[in-house]
């Protein structure tokens, strides 16, 4: 599992633009579904609205952007050292709290290439 932020590409939800890896690859809802489908079973990081980062293996998601992750841990970013704790084998992250979704650069590049 990659630990450096530089090895992850991000897709930001909302009105912000997509990361360079995904830019131009996700033109409509069908290509977005295909792109996300290719990221299944890869390690992802999800930034949520309270400032935590949830890291785990993407298992599934639904039309409300709820994500189910396997073997998760959370990171609380603060002024001092980051705090880490395990969350358990299966975690649901509500889509309404997701701010940014990151996947390893190799996984997101492979997903983008599969969509071409």
N, CA, C and O atoms as a GROMACS GRO file, in nm:
protein
  464
    1UNK      N    1   0.084  -0.117   0.000
    1UNK     CA    2   0.000   0.000   0.000
    1UNK      C    3   0.089   0.124   0.000
    1UNK      O    4   0.183   0.134   0.079
    2UNK      N    5   0.058   0.217  -0.089
    2UNK     CA    6   0.135   0.340  -0.097
    2UNK      C    7   0.097   0.431   0.018
    2UNK      O    8  -0.020   0.438   0.057
    3UNK      N    9   0.194   0.500   0.073
    3UNK     CA   10   0.167   0.589   0.184
    3UNK      C   11   0.188   0.735   0.150
    3UNK      O   12   0.140   0.822   0.222
    4UNK      N   13   0.259   0.766   0.043
    4UNK     CA   14   0.286   0.904   0.008
    4UNK      C   15   0.174   0.965  -0.073
    4UNK      O   16   0.119   0.901  -0.162
    5UNK      N   17   0.139   1.090  -0.042
    5UNK     CA   18   0.032   1.158  -0.115
    5UNK      C   19   0.066   1.172  -0.262
    5UNK      O   20  -0.023   1.175  -0.346
    6UNK      N   21   0.195   1.182  -0.295
    6UNK     CA   22   0.234   1.202  -0.433
    6UNK      C   23   0.202   1.081  -0.521
    6UNK      O   24   0.198   1.094  -0.643
    7UNK      N   25   0.179   0.965  -0.461
    7UNK     CA   26   0.150   0.846  -0.540
    7UNK      C   27   0.000   0.827  -0.561
    7UNK      O   28  -0.042   0.726  -0.618
    8UNK      N   29  -0.081   0.922  -0.516
    8UNK     CA   30  -0.224   0.913  -0.532
    8UNK      C   31  -0.274   1.022  -0.625
    8UNK      O   32  -0.227   1.136  -0.619
    9UNK      N   33  -0.368   0.987  -0.711
    9UNK     CA   34  -0.436   1.084  -0.796
    9UNK      C   35  -0.574   1.105  -0.737
    9UNK      O   36  -0.630   1.012  -0.680
   10UNK      N   37  -0.628   1.223  -0.749
   10UNK     CA   38  -0.755   1.250  -0.683
   10UNK      C   39  -0.865   1.287  -0.781
   10UNK      O   40  -0.841   1.338  -0.890
   11UNK      N   41  -0.985   1.259  -0.737
   11UNK     CA   42  -1.106   1.302  -0.805
   11UNK      C   43  -1.185   1.376  -0.698
   11UNK      O   44  -1.226   1.316  -0.599
   12UNK      N   45  -1.208   1.505  -0.718
   12UNK     CA   46  -1.278   1.585  -0.620
   12UNK      C   47  -1.425   1.591  -0.657
   12UNK      O   48  -1.461   1.614  -0.772
   13UNK      N   49  -1.510   1.570  -0.557
   13UNK     CA   50  -1.653   1.576  -0.582
   13UNK      C   51  -1.699   1.720  -0.582
   13UNK      O   52  -1.624   1.809  -0.542
   14UNK      N   53  -1.819   1.744  -0.626
   14UNK     CA   54  -1.873   1.879  -0.627
   14UNK      C   55  -1.842   1.949  -0.757
   14UNK      O   56  -1.839   1.887  -0.863
   15UNK      N   57  -1.819   2.081  -0.750
   15UNK     CA   58  -1.802   2.162  -0.869
   15UNK      C   59  -1.657   2.183  -0.909
   15UNK      O   60  -1.629   2.250  -1.009
   16UNK      N   61  -1.564   2.127  -0.831
   16UNK     CA   62  -1.423   2.143  -0.865
   16UNK      C   63  -1.386   2.050  -0.980
   16UNK      O   64  -1.456   1.953  -1.008
   17UNK      N   65  -1.277   2.080  -1.046
   17UNK     CA   66  -1.236   2.000  -1.162
   17UNK      C   67  -1.174   1.868  -1.120
   17UNK      O   68  -1.131   1.851  -1.006
   18UNK      N   69  -1.170   1.775  -1.213
   18UNK     CA   70  -1.110   1.644  -1.189
   18UNK      C   71  -0.959   1.654  -1.194
   18UNK      O   72  -0.904   1.747  -1.253
   19UNK      N   73  -0.893   1.559  -1.133
   19UNK     CA   74  -0.747   1.555  -1.133
   19UNK      C   75  -0.696   1.530  -1.274
   19UNK      O   76  -0.771   1.480  -1.358
   20UNK      N   77  -0.571   1.562  -1.303
   20UNK     CA   78  -0.516   1.544  -1.437
   20UNK      C   79  -0.530   1.402  -1.492
   20UNK      O   80  -0.550   1.385  -1.612
   21UNK      N   81  -0.520   1.301  -1.406
   21UNK     CA   82  -0.533   1.163  -1.455
   21UNK      C   83  -0.672   1.138  -1.510
   21UNK      O   84  -0.687   1.069  -1.611
   22UNK      N   85  -0.774   1.191  -1.446
   22UNK     CA   86  -0.911   1.166  -1.486
   22UNK      C   87  -0.962   1.270  -1.586
   22UNK      O   88  -1.062   1.246  -1.655
   23UNK      N   89  -0.897   1.384  -1.594
   23UNK     CA   90  -0.945   1.491  -1.680
   23UNK      C   91  -0.950   1.445  -1.825
   23UNK      O   92  -0.853   1.390  -1.877
   24UNK      N   93  -1.061   1.467  -1.888
   24UNK     CA   94  -1.078   1.427  -2.026
   24UNK      C   95  -1.123   1.283  -2.042
   24UNK      O   96  -1.169   1.244  -2.149
   25UNK      N   97  -1.110   1.203  -1.938
   25UNK     CA   98  -1.152   1.062  -1.944
   25UNK      C   99  -1.296   1.045  -1.900
   25UNK      O  100  -1.364   0.953  -1.945
   26UNK      N  101  -1.344   1.133  -1.813
   26UNK     CA  102  -1.478   1.121  -1.758
   26UNK      C  103  -1.564   1.231  -1.817
   26UNK      O  104  -1.575   1.341  -1.762
   27UNK      N  105  -1.626   1.200  -1.931
   27UNK     CA  106  -1.703   1.300  -2.004
   27UNK      C  107  -1.851   1.294  -1.975
   27UNK      O  108  -1.921   1.394  -1.990
   28UNK      N  109  -1.901   1.179  -1.935
   28UNK     CA  110  -2.044   1.164  -1.906
   28UNK      C  111  -2.061   1.061  -1.795
   28UNK      O  112  -1.963   1.004  -1.747
   29UNK      N  113  -2.185   1.037  -1.756
   29UNK     CA  114  -2.209   0.947  -1.643
   29UNK      C  115  -2.167   0.804  -1.674
   29UNK      O  116  -2.123   0.732  -1.584
   30UNK      N  117  -2.180   0.760  -1.798
   30UNK     CA  118  -2.140   0.623  -1.832
   30UNK      C  119  -1.989   0.604  -1.822
   30UNK      O  120  -1.943   0.502  -1.771
   31UNK      N  121  -1.912   0.701  -1.871
   31UNK     CA  122  -1.767   0.688  -1.860
   31UNK      C  123  -1.722   0.702  -1.715
   31UNK      O  124  -1.623   0.641  -1.674
   32UNK      N  125  -1.795   0.783  -1.635
   32UNK     CA  126  -1.763   0.795  -1.493
   32UNK      C  127  -1.786   0.662  -1.422
   32UNK      O  128  -1.706   0.621  -1.338
   33UNK      N  129  -1.896   0.595  -1.454
   33UNK     CA  130  -1.925   0.464  -1.394
   33UNK      C  131  -1.818   0.363  -1.433
   33UNK      O  132  -1.774   0.285  -1.349
   34UNK      N  133  -1.776   0.366  -1.557
   34UNK     CA  134  -1.671   0.275  -1.603
   34UNK      C  135  -1.539   0.302  -1.533
   34UNK      O  136  -1.468   0.209  -1.494
   35UNK      N  137  -1.506   0.431  -1.519
   35UNK     CA  138  -1.382   0.470  -1.452
   35UNK      C  139  -1.382   0.422  -1.307
   35UNK      O  140  -1.285   0.363  -1.261
   36UNK      N  141  -1.492   0.447  -1.236
   36UNK     CA  142  -1.500   0.404  -1.096
   36UNK      C  143  -1.503   0.252  -1.086
   36UNK      O  144  -1.448   0.195  -0.992
   37UNK      N  145  -1.566   0.186  -1.180
   37UNK     CA  146  -1.570   0.040  -1.180
   37UNK      C  147  -1.432  -0.021  -1.191
   37UNK      O  148  -1.404  -0.126  -1.132
   38UNK      N  149  -1.345   0.044  -1.268
   38UNK     CA  150  -1.208  -0.004  -1.282
   38UNK      C  151  -1.127   0.014  -1.154
   38UNK      O  152  -1.023  -0.051  -1.137
   39UNK      N  153  -1.172   0.100  -1.065
   39UNK     CA  154  -1.100   0.123  -0.939
   39UNK      C  155  -1.141   0.026  -0.829
   39UNK      O  156  -1.085   0.030  -0.719
   40UNK      N  157  -1.238  -0.061  -0.856
   40UNK     CA  158  -1.280  -0.158  -0.755
   40UNK      C  159  -1.162  -0.245  -0.714
   40UNK      O  160  -1.076  -0.280  -0.795
   41UNK      N  161  -1.159  -0.279  -0.587
   41UNK     CA  162  -1.054  -0.365  -0.527
   41UNK      C  163  -0.917  -0.299  -0.525
   41UNK      O  164  -0.816  -0.368  -0.512
   42UNK      N  165  -0.911  -0.167  -0.538
   42UNK     CA  166  -0.784  -0.096  -0.524
   42UNK      C  167  -0.788  -0.013  -0.396
   42UNK      O  168  -0.895   0.017  -0.344
   43UNK      N  169  -0.673   0.023  -0.347
   43UNK     CA  170  -0.665   0.105  -0.226
   43UNK      C  171  -0.699   0.249  -0.261
   43UNK      O  172  -0.645   0.307  -0.354
   44UNK      N  173  -0.791   0.306  -0.183
   44UNK     CA  174  -0.835   0.444  -0.204
   44UNK      C  175  -0.828   0.521  -0.072
   44UNK      O  176  -0.828   0.462   0.036
   45UNK      N  177  -0.822   0.651  -0.084
   45UNK     CA  178  -0.832   0.741   0.031
   45UNK      C  179  -0.951   0.832   0.008
   45UNK      O  180  -0.967   0.888  -0.101
   46UNK      N  181  -1.033   0.846   0.110
   46UNK     CA  182  -1.150   0.933   0.100
   46UNK      C  183  -1.138   1.040   0.207
   46UNK      O  184  -1.129   1.010   0.326
   47UNK      N  185  -1.138   1.166   0.164
   47UNK     CA  186  -1.137   1.279   0.256
   47UNK      C  187  -1.282   1.313   0.286
   47UNK      O  188  -1.362   1.330   0.194
   48UNK      N  189  -1.316   1.323   0.415
   48UNK     CA  190  -1.455   1.352   0.451
   48UNK      C  191  -1.466   1.488   0.519
   48UNK      O  192  -1.366   1.547   0.559
   49UNK      N  193  -1.589   1.536   0.530
   49UNK     CA  194  -1.616   1.674   0.570
   49UNK      C  195  -1.567   1.711   0.709
   49UNK      O  196  -1.548   1.830   0.736
   50UNK      N  197  -1.545   1.617   0.798
   50UNK     CA  198  -1.496   1.652   0.932
   50UNK      C  199  -1.342   1.653   0.940
   50UNK      O  200  -1.287   1.667   1.050
   51UNK      N  201  -1.274   1.639   0.828
   51UNK     CA  202  -1.129   1.648   0.823
   51UNK      C  203  -1.055   1.515   0.829
   51UNK      O  204  -0.933   1.512   0.813
   52UNK      N  205  -1.127   1.406   0.850
   52UNK     CA  206  -1.061   1.276   0.855
   52UNK      C  207  -1.035   1.224   0.714
   52UNK      O  208  -1.099   1.265   0.617
   53UNK      N  209  -0.938   1.131   0.705
   53UNK     CA  210  -0.908   1.061   0.580
   53UNK      C  211  -0.928   0.913   0.607
   53UNK      O  212  -0.864   0.857   0.695
   54UNK      N  213  -1.016   0.850   0.531
   54UNK     CA  214  -1.045   0.708   0.546
   54UNK      C  215  -0.972   0.635   0.434
   54UNK      O  216  -0.992   0.668   0.317
   55UNK      N  217  -0.889   0.536   0.467
   55UNK     CA  218  -0.812   0.461   0.369
   55UNK      C  219  -0.853   0.315   0.376
   55UNK      O  220  -0.862   0.257   0.484
   56UNK      N  221  -0.879   0.255   0.260
   56UNK     CA  222  -0.915   0.114   0.254
   56UNK      C  223  -0.930   0.069   0.110
   56UNK      O  224  -0.906   0.145   0.017
   57UNK      N  225  -0.969  -0.056   0.095
   57UNK     CA  226  -0.988  -0.114  -0.037
   57UNK      C  227  -1.131  -0.089  -0.082
   57UNK      O  228  -1.225  -0.126  -0.013
   58UNK      N  229  -1.149  -0.025  -0.199
   58UNK     CA  230  -1.282   0.006  -0.250
   58UNK      C  231  -1.354  -0.122  -0.287
   58UNK      O  232  -1.309  -0.198  -0.373
   59UNK      N  233  -1.466  -0.146  -0.223
   59UNK     CA  234  -1.544  -0.267  -0.250
   59UNK      C  235  -1.664  -0.236  -0.338
   59UNK      O  236  -1.688  -0.306  -0.436
   60UNK      N  237  -1.739  -0.131  -0.305
   60UNK     CA  238  -1.852  -0.092  -0.390
   60UNK      C  239  -1.895   0.050  -0.355
   60UNK      O  240  -1.850   0.108  -0.256
   61UNK      N  241  -1.983   0.104  -0.437
   61UNK     CA  242  -2.044   0.234  -0.412
   61UNK      C  243  -2.182   0.231  -0.477
   61UNK      O  244  -2.211   0.144  -0.559
   62UNK      N  245  -2.267   0.328  -0.441
   62UNK     CA  246  -2.401   0.331  -0.497
   62UNK      C  247  -2.430   0.465  -0.563
   62UNK      O  248  -2.342   0.551  -0.572
   63UNK      N  249  -2.554   0.482  -0.608
   63UNK     CA  250  -2.590   0.604  -0.680
   63UNK      C  251  -2.589   0.728  -0.591
   63UNK      O  252  -2.589   0.840  -0.642
   64UNK      N  253  -2.587   0.711  -0.459
   64UNK     CA  254  -2.578   0.825  -0.367
   64UNK      C  255  -2.434   0.856  -0.328
   64UNK      O  256  -2.410   0.938  -0.239
   65UNK      N  257  -2.337   0.792  -0.394
   65UNK     CA  258  -2.194   0.807  -0.371
   65UNK      C  259  -2.149   0.751  -0.236
   65UNK      O  260  -2.039   0.782  -0.191
   66UNK      N  261  -2.233   0.669  -0.172
   66UNK     CA  262  -2.188   0.599  -0.051
   66UNK      C  263  -2.084   0.498  -0.095
   66UNK      O  264  -2.102   0.428  -0.195
   67UNK      N  265  -1.974   0.490  -0.021
   67UNK     CA  266  -1.867   0.398  -0.055
   67UNK      C  267  -1.851   0.295   0.056
   67UNK      O  268  -1.858   0.328   0.174
   68UNK      N  269  -1.829   0.169   0.017
   68UNK     CA  270  -1.800   0.062   0.112
   68UNK      C  271  -1.653   0.027   0.093
   68UNK      O  272  -1.609  -0.006  -0.018
   69UNK      N  273  -1.577   0.033   0.202
   69UNK     CA  274  -1.435   0.003   0.200
   69UNK      C  275  -1.404  -0.115   0.290
   69UNK      O  276  -1.469  -0.135   0.393
   70UNK      N  277  -1.306  -0.194   0.250
   70UNK     CA  278  -1.260  -0.308   0.328
   70UNK      C  279  -1.131  -0.273   0.401
   70UNK      O  280  -1.049  -0.196   0.350
   71UNK      N  281  -1.113  -0.331   0.520
   71UNK     CA  282  -0.988  -0.319   0.597
   71UNK      C  283  -0.942  -0.174   0.609
   71UNK      O  284  -0.834  -0.138   0.561
   72UNK      N  285  -1.023  -0.094   0.672
   72UNK     CA  286  -1.001   0.051   0.677
   72UNK      C  287  -0.926   0.098   0.800
   72UNK      O  288  -0.923   0.032   0.904
   73UNK      N  289  -0.866   0.213   0.783
   73UNK     CA  290  -0.815   0.289   0.896
   73UNK      C  291  -0.839   0.437   0.867
   73UNK      O  292  -0.850   0.478   0.752
   74UNK      N  293  -0.846   0.515   0.974
   74UNK     CA  294  -0.867   0.659   0.957
   74UNK      C  295  -0.744   0.734   1.001
   74UNK      O  296  -0.667   0.687   1.085
   75UNK      N  297  -0.726   0.850   0.943
   75UNK     CA  298  -0.618   0.940   0.979
   75UNK      C  299  -0.682   1.074   1.014
   75UNK      O  300  -0.759   1.130   0.937
   76UNK      N  301  -0.648   1.122   1.130
   76UNK     CA  302  -0.690   1.257   1.170
   76UNK      C  303  -0.569   1.348   1.156
   76UNK      O  304  -0.466   1.328   1.220
   77UNK      N  305  -0.583   1.447   1.071
   77UNK     CA  306  -0.475   1.540   1.044
   77UNK      C  307  -0.492   1.658   1.140
   77UNK      O  308  -0.598   1.722   1.144
   78UNK      N  309  -0.389   1.686   1.217
   78UNK     CA  310  -0.396   1.795   1.313
   78UNK      C  311  -0.264   1.871   1.312
   78UNK      O  312  -0.173   1.839   1.236
   79UNK      N  313  -0.255   1.973   1.399
   79UNK     CA  314  -0.133   2.052   1.407
   79UNK      C  315  -0.015   1.967   1.454
   79UNK      O  316   0.098   1.990   1.411
   80UNK      N  317  -0.041   1.871   1.540
   80UNK     CA  318   0.063   1.781   1.588
   80UNK      C  319   0.078   1.664   1.493
   80UNK      O  320   0.044   1.675   1.375
   81UNK      N  321   0.129   1.554   1.544
   81UNK     CA  322   0.143   1.435   1.458
   81UNK      C  323   0.005   1.379   1.420
   81UNK      O  324  -0.090   1.387   1.497
   82UNK      N  325  -0.002   1.323   1.300
   82UNK     CA  326  -0.128   1.262   1.254
   82UNK      C  327  -0.163   1.146   1.346
   82UNK      O  328  -0.076   1.073   1.393
   83UNK      N  329  -0.293   1.129   1.370
   83UNK     CA  330  -0.341   1.019   1.453
   83UNK      C  331  -0.403   0.915   1.363
   83UNK      O  332  -0.485   0.948   1.277
   84UNK      N  333  -0.366   0.788   1.381
   84UNK     CA  334  -0.417   0.678   1.301
   84UNK      C  335  -0.489   0.580   1.392
   84UNK      O  336  -0.448   0.558   1.506
   85UNK      N  337  -0.597   0.522   1.341
   85UNK     CA  338  -0.664   0.415   1.415
   85UNK      C  339  -0.736   0.324   1.318
   85UNK      O  340  -0.787   0.370   1.216
   86UNK      N  341  -0.739   0.194   1.348
   86UNK     CA  342  -0.812   0.101   1.261
   86UNK      C  343  -0.963   0.120   1.279
   86UNK      O  344  -1.009   0.150   1.389
   87UNK      N  345  -1.038   0.102   1.172
   87UNK     CA  346  -1.183   0.114   1.178
   87UNK      C  347  -1.255  -0.019   1.170
   87UNK      O  348  -1.369  -0.031   1.215
   88UNK      N  349  -1.191  -0.118   1.113
   88UNK     CA  350  -1.255  -0.248   1.104
   88UNK      C  351  -1.252  -0.304   0.964
   88UNK      O  352  -1.200  -0.242   0.871
   89UNK      N  353  -1.311  -0.423   0.949
   89UNK     CA  354  -1.304  -0.492   0.820
   89UNK      C  355  -1.399  -0.436   0.713
   89UNK      O  356  -1.374  -0.456   0.594
   90UNK      N  357  -1.506  -0.368   0.752
   90UNK     CA  358  -1.605  -0.320   0.655
   90UNK      C  359  -1.660  -0.186   0.702
   90UNK      O  360  -1.718  -0.178   0.811
   91UNK      N  361  -1.643  -0.080   0.621
   91UNK     CA  362  -1.685   0.054   0.660
   91UNK      C  363  -1.763   0.118   0.547
   91UNK      O  364  -1.723   0.110   0.430
   92UNK      N  365  -1.876   0.182   0.581
   92UNK     CA  366  -1.953   0.259   0.484
   92UNK      C  367  -1.927   0.407   0.508
   92UNK      O  368  -1.943   0.457   0.620
   93UNK      N  369  -1.886   0.476   0.403
   93UNK     CA  370  -1.863   0.620   0.411
   93UNK      C  371  -1.978   0.687   0.336
   93UNK      O  372  -1.993   0.668   0.215
   94UNK      N  373  -2.062   0.766   0.406
   94UNK     CA  374  -2.176   0.831   0.340
   94UNK      C  375  -2.130   0.928   0.232
   94UNK      O  376  -2.041   1.010   0.255
   95UNK      N  377  -2.191   0.919   0.116
   95UNK     CA  378  -2.154   1.004   0.003
   95UNK      C  379  -2.168   1.152   0.031
   95UNK      O  380  -2.093   1.232  -0.024
   96UNK      N  381  -2.264   1.189   0.116
   96UNK     CA  382  -2.285   1.331   0.144
   96UNK      C  383  -2.168   1.394   0.221
   96UNK      O  384  -2.157   1.516   0.226
   97UNK      N  385  -2.082   1.311   0.280
   97UNK     CA  386  -1.966   1.362   0.355
   97UNK      C  387  -1.835   1.353   0.277
   97UNK      O  388  -1.732   1.400   0.325
   98UNK      N  389  -1.838   1.294   0.158
   98UNK     CA  390  -1.715   1.277   0.080
   98UNK      C  391  -1.677   1.408   0.011
   98UNK      O  392  -1.756   1.464  -0.065
   99UNK      N  393  -1.556   1.454   0.038
   99UNK     CA  394  -1.505   1.575  -0.027
   99UNK      C  395  -1.410   1.542  -0.141
   99UNK      O  396  -1.414   1.605  -0.246
  100UNK      N  397  -1.324   1.443  -0.119
  100UNK     CA  398  -1.226   1.406  -0.220
  100UNK      C  399  -1.203   1.256  -0.215
  100UNK      O  400  -1.198   1.196  -0.107
  101UNK      N  401  -1.188   1.199  -0.331
  101UNK     CA  402  -1.170   1.055  -0.347
  101UNK      C  403  -1.038   1.035  -0.418
  101UNK      O  404  -1.020   1.085  -0.528
  102UNK      N  405  -0.944   0.963  -0.356
  102UNK     CA  406  -0.812   0.943  -0.417
  102UNK      C  407  -0.786   0.794  -0.439
  102UNK      O  408  -0.824   0.710  -0.358
  103UNK      N  409  -0.722   0.765  -0.551
  103UNK     CA  410  -0.680   0.628  -0.582
  103UNK      C  411  -0.533   0.631  -0.618
  103UNK      O  412  -0.482   0.735  -0.659
  104UNK      N  413  -0.465   0.519  -0.603
  104UNK     CA  414  -0.323   0.518  -0.639
  104UNK      C  415  -0.309   0.556  -0.785
  104UNK      O  416  -0.393   0.520  -0.868
  105UNK      N  417  -0.206   0.627  -0.816
  105UNK     CA  418  -0.188   0.678  -0.953
  105UNK      C  419  -0.188   0.564  -1.054
  105UNK      O  420  -0.246   0.577  -1.162
  106UNK      N  421  -0.124   0.452  -1.022
  106UNK     CA  422  -0.120   0.341  -1.117
  106UNK      C  423  -0.260   0.285  -1.141
  106UNK      O  424  -0.293   0.249  -1.254
  107UNK      N  425  -0.343   0.278  -1.037
  107UNK     CA  426  -0.480   0.226  -1.052
  107UNK      C  427  -0.565   0.322  -1.133
  107UNK      O  428  -0.642   0.279  -1.218
  108UNK      N  429  -0.553   0.453  -1.108
  108UNK     CA  430  -0.634   0.550  -1.181
  108UNK      C  431  -0.589   0.561  -1.326
  108UNK      O  432  -0.671   0.582  -1.415
  109UNK      N  433  -0.458   0.548  -1.352
  109UNK     CA  434  -0.410   0.549  -1.491
  109UNK      C  435  -0.459   0.426  -1.565
  109UNK      O  436  -0.496   0.435  -1.682
  110UNK      N  437  -0.459   0.311  -1.498
  110UNK     CA  438  -0.509   0.188  -1.560
  110UNK      C  439  -0.658   0.200  -1.589
  110UNK      O  440  -0.705   0.154  -1.693
  111UNK      N  441  -0.733   0.261  -1.498
  111UNK     CA  442  -0.877   0.280  -1.519
  111UNK      C  443  -0.902   0.375  -1.636
  111UNK      O  444  -0.992   0.352  -1.717
  112UNK      N  445  -0.822   0.480  -1.644
  112UNK     CA  446  -0.837   0.575  -1.755
  112UNK      C  447  -0.803   0.508  -1.889
  112UNK      O  448  -0.870   0.531  -1.989
  113UNK      N  449  -0.698   0.426  -1.889
  113UNK     CA  450  -0.658   0.357  -2.011
  113UNK      C  451  -0.764   0.255  -2.054
  113UNK      O  452  -0.785   0.235  -2.173
  114UNK      N  453  -0.828   0.190  -1.960
  114UNK     CA  454  -0.932   0.092  -1.991
  114UNK      C  455  -1.054   0.159  -2.052
  114UNK      O  456  -1.128   0.096  -2.129
  115UNK      N  457  -1.076   0.286  -2.020
  115UNK     CA  458  -1.190   0.358  -2.073
  115UNK      C  459  -1.169   0.411  -2.212
  115UNK      O  460  -1.265   0.456  -2.276
  116UNK      N  461  -1.047   0.407  -2.263
  116UNK     CA  462  -1.017   0.461  -2.396
  116UNK      C  463  -1.059   0.366  -2.505
  116UNK      O  464  -1.041   0.396  -2.624
   0.00000   0.00000   0.00000
